[in-house]
């Protein structure tokens, strides 16, 4: 079985040979976080508006979503808005990601849509500081479907204008080293296990290492590309709510057309976010 890195480099080689595009200077490992990096136009914002209107209707009926801890209302079927999502993914995201982020063909591997509310004020799950601990070759794209100010902005930790990134360490996808996360923090004489970062360590980062908490606010259509292993969290709305989508992208060794489709894209929480084998079936249903 190839490692994720081996497979990624193979995908880059195939892409270079088939497209004749020089991808030698494009490297997925350079990504930390980018906000609104790809070109948009009126057609893009028409899709955003259409999705927002459809979500307003879908969220009127509790049968369409799952309530997670009073913070996230997770849409059960992302493909109820497949028409708009296909346009956003295939017409705007894929080309940018291939040419500027991955340097190879990409697959939109999963789509999760949710409404962030404040039925509970207790931070838990993804609303705690964390890193996802997924393969370094997989990234996420978040898109807001309504204006976001203090109604649940994405938050990440940075130092010297660079997001803080943790090496994935305890999943069996590539030479796992359980000590990596701990070693990274030896400069603070602190250690911890797991993907949720304790609040006292965040406090140390801010007070002793001059790190900064960054809120990503913006109008509907705002996009955030990020390495899933930067330290980040969701926030609970002070008022109102937030509609957002998270897409997972990874390298693939062939051109997918269409890219966003039931064949190629997992439908939310019922599908795995990654597999230890990068050449596993394109999408894989979660086994409980």
N, C-alpha and C positions, 0 to 999 in steps of 0.2 A: 504493500500500500504506500502510495506517495504521501509525503508530508504536504501540508498546505503550501509551504514555501516552494517546494519542488513543483507542485502542480501550477502555482501562480507563474513561475518562471517559464514553464512549458507553454502556458496560455499566452504569455507575452511573445514568445518565439513564433507561435502559430499566427498570432495577430499581425506581427511584423511581416511575415512571409506572405500572408494573404492580402493585406491592405497596402503594403509597401510604405506604411507610415513609420517614421523614425520614432520609436518609443523608448529609446535608450535612456532618456533623461526623465521618464515618467516612472514613479515608484510609489506604490500604495503606502509604503511605510513612512512616507513624508507627510501624510495627512494627519492633522490634529483636528481642526475644526474650521469650517468655512461657512459664512452666512451669505445667502443670495448670490452664489457664484456663477450660476448659469443664466444665459440670456432668456428673457421672457417677453411676451407681447400680449395683446388684448385677448387672443385665443386662450392663452394660458390662464389669464384671470377670469375668463368666462367659465372655464372648467372649475376653478376654485369656487366661484359664485354658485354654479350649478350644484356642486357637491354640498356646499353649506345649506342650500335650500332643501336638498334631499335629506340631509341629516336632521334638519329641523322637524321634518315629518317623521322620519324613522324613530327618533328619540321620544316621540309622543306615546309609543307603545312599548311597554317593558319587555315584550316577547322578543324584541329585536336586539337586546343587549344584556350583558351580564354586569351586575353591580359588584365591583371589586373594592371591598373595604370602605365604601362610602366616599371614595375619591375618584375612581375611574369607572366610567360606564363603557364597557368594551363592546363594540359592535360585533355581532356574531358572524355576519356575512359581509366581508369587504367587497364581494363581487356584486352587491346591490348597486354599486356605483362604478361598475367595471368600465363603462363607456368613457367616462371622464378620466379614470385612472390610467387607462391604456394610452390616452392622448398625452397625459403628463409624463408617464414613464417613457414611452417609445419616442415621442417627439421632442422632449426637452431634456430628460435626464440621461438616457442611455448614451447618446453621442458625447455629451460632456464628460461623463464618467469614463468612457472608453479612451478618449483622447487626452484627458487632463488629469485623471486620478489613478486609474488602473494601468493604462497602456495595454489593454487587452479587451476581448469581448467580456461582457458582464451579464449576469442574470439577476433579475429582480426576484429574489428568492422567497420573500414573505412580505405581506402587507397587513398592518394592524391599524385600526381606526378606533379612536376613543374620544370620549367627552370627559374632561376633567372638571369635577364639581367639588363643593366644600361641605358635603353632608357629614363628613368626619374631618376633624382638625388634627387628628393624630397621624403623623408622618410614618409611613411604613412602606415596605416593598420598594418600588422604584422612586418613591418620594423620600428615600434616605440617600445620602451620599454613597455612590457605588461606582464600580466599573463592571462591564458586562462579562468580562472574562471569556470572550469569544475569540476565534482565530483572528490573528492580526490582519489577515487577508480579507476579512469581511468588514464592511462599513455600514453605517446607517444614514438614512436621509429622513429628516423630520420636516413636515410641511404643516403650517397653520392654515386652517380653513375659516377662521374668524380673526378679527383684530385682537392682538394679545398685548396687554400692558401689565396690570397687576392681577389678571385673571388666569394665572398659572403658567408663567413663562418657564422655558427650559433654562436650567442653571448649570454652569460648569466652573471649575476652579482653574485659575491660571497664575503664572508667575512670569514676569517680564514679557507680558503680552503673548505668552504661549500656554496653551492648555496643558495641564499636568496629566501625563499618561502612565499607566501601570502595565507592565508586561503580563500577559495572561500566564497563569501558573499552575492551575490544578485540574485541567481537563485533559483527557488523554487524546489530544489531536496532534501534538507535536512535541516530543521530548519534554514532558512535563517536569518542572523543577519546583517542588513545593516551597522552596526557600526564596524564590525570586521576589515575591511581594514583600516578604519580611526584610530582605536585604535592602530593598529600595528605601526603606525608612530608617535604616541604621543611623543616618545623619541626624535624626531626631532622637536617637536612643529609644525608639518605640517599635514594637512589633505587634502584628495582629494577623489573624487568619480570616479567610472568607472574602467575599466581594463587596460587602457593605463596610464602608469606612467609618469607624467610630467617631462620634462627634468631637471627642477630646483631641483626636488626631487632626481633624479639620481645624480646630481651634489653634493647635500648635502651628499648623501650616500658616495660618493667617497672622498670628501674633509673633512668631519667631522666624518665619521664612518669607514674610511680606507677600504672601499669596492673596489673591483677590477673588471674590465671588462675582460672577458675571451673569446677569439676567439677559436673555435674548428676547427682547420685545420687538414687535413689528406688526404691520398690517396683514390682513388675510393674504395668503400666497407666499409669506416669508418661508424661506427654505434654509435648513441647517444640515450641512454634511459633516459628519464627525466620525472619528475613530471610536468604536464602541468601548474602548478601554481607557478613554480619558475619564477623569473623575467628574461625575455629573449627577444630576437629580431632577426630578420633577418638583414643581411647587404647587401648593394648594391655593386656589384662587382666594384673594381677599374678598372679591365680589364677582358675580357673574360666573362664566364658565369658559372653557377653551375646547374647541374642536381641533384635533390634530391627527396626523397619520405618521407612522413610522414604517419606512421601507428598508428591508435588508438587501444589500447587494454583495455579490461575490464574483470572483473570476470564473470564466467558463471557456472551454476550448473550441467553441463554435458560435457562429452568429445565430441568435434566436430571433425569429420573426413570425408572429409578434413576440415581444419580450414579456409584457404583462398579460398573462392568460392563465386559466385554471391548470393548464398542463405544466407551466413553468413556475408559477407563483403560489406559495402556500397561503391559505386563507386564514390568517390571523393566528390565534392562540392554539388552534387545533393542529398546527403543524410545527415541526421542529425548526428552530432558528438556525441550526447548523448541524453538521455531522462530522465525526472525526475523520471520515474518509471524504476528501474533497471531490472524488469521482463517484460518490454515491448517487442514487436516483435523484433527479433534479429537485423534486419536492418529496418530503417524507412525512407521513402523518404521525403525530405524537402517539407513542405507545405508553399506556398507563399501567 
